[in-house]
């Protein structure tokens, strides 16, 4: 059984293993945040399938974007994509490390640990002139993947309200500092400005540079700036539960556990006048 060496793999590693029978590659790119457009890929890594967490692998009945589907739906879709219990999955996106971290976290939450993010994503792959295609592949068989959902990976608004004033829980917001402070308006209409009370700002762009995850030492420094000796649990949020997963990836890479993503994120919190907001 082929295993990913860590939650982050290089383009060279993927290239060397691209023909392994257990390998599955997912393109988890997304359209512009706040848009209802369908993502259209012009260039695809050879052998990749589509992982669409905005239009397909999501709760289509929810008013919120990108929210988690039921366990049954997720399992059925993964089986249709040919995912087996012994599969090895690599996820990527067209920007580098951006939306693919969401797919990684979703798979982890469903009990699938043999999954990694492609560092540098499609741009890094193209820089190496590795094999590409203009169409996605379709699985030729139904997989035997069985989902085992761990509800601690994704939390909801009730969980956030319960954690706001607990000193050993740290809420980190992956949006830009200007959005966090309420200086810039939100990309989605009808959203208030500001942030969840007691949250701290850690823009995902602080730890992802040119599509690549920062070195472990730098990641540790960035997290150390925002934690203290009481911190035991990390909760990550953003605009719609996507870039929060980049922070989860960064935290996991330097050994933190007890991590959670607020699935509704600001799309839920910022839309409700009944929930408290801080601006500063």
ABEGO torsion letter per residue (X at the ends): XBBBABABBBAAAAAAAAABAABBBBBABBBBBGBABBBBBABBBBGBBBBBAAAABBBAABABBGBBBBAAAAAAAAAAAGBBAABBBBBBBAAEBBAAAAAAAAAAAAGBABBBBBBGEAAAAAAAGBBBBABBBBBABBBABBBBBBAAABBBAAAAAAAAABAABBBBBABBAAAAAGABBBABBGBBBEBBBGBBBBBAAAABBGGBBBBAAAAAAAAAAABBAABABBBBBBAAGAAAAAAAAAAAAAGBBGBBBBAAEAAAAAABAABBBBBX
